[in-house]
Amino acid sequence: MSDKQQFNVYLKPELVKAIKHHAIDKGMSLSALVEEIFHRELGLSADETTKLQGGKTNV
């Protein structure tokens, strides 16, 4: 099992619906899509995320 942490965010219902549909259209889980978006927004690759975690693999 991978090391993942859950957190809550509050979004407008229309945005949640759009994100869920986008994940389905891409054939991804909602978590995977949000993680991809965060990586892109922060300009981080999966390798850089691992470095931030002190070497733990989280992909």
N, C-alpha and C positions, 0 to 999 in steps of 0.2 A: 504494500500500500504506500502511495506517495505521501509526502508531507505537504498537506494543504491546510489552509486556515480559512474558515468561513467568516464573512462579515456582512453586515446589512447595509444597504444603501436605499435611499428613498427617492424614487423617480416617479414622474408623471405616468399614469397608466398607459397612455398612448405610446410613450417611449418604451416601456416594458414590452408591450405587444409588438412593437416594431423590431426590437432586439430579438425577441423570441422567434419571430417569423424569419428574420435574417439568419439566425443560427440554423433553423430548419432548412432554409434555402441553400446554405453552405454545407449542409450535412454534418454540422458540428453540434456538440453539446453547448448549452448556454454558458457554462463555466469556461469551456475552451475558447469560445468566441470572446468573452469578456477579458480573459487572460491575454489573448492575442491583441485586442484593442489596447489594453494597458501597456503591453510591451511596446507596441508601435508608438503610443503617445509619449512614453518615457524614453523612447529611442534606445531600448535595451534589447539585446539578443538573449536567447535562452542561456548562452554561456555567461553573459554578464549577470543575469539573474542568479545563476548558481554562485558566482563570486560574491554577490551581495549576501547570500545565505551562509557564507563561510564554507563553501565547498559542497553543500548538500545538493543532491540532484532533485529538482522539482519540476521536471518536464515530462 
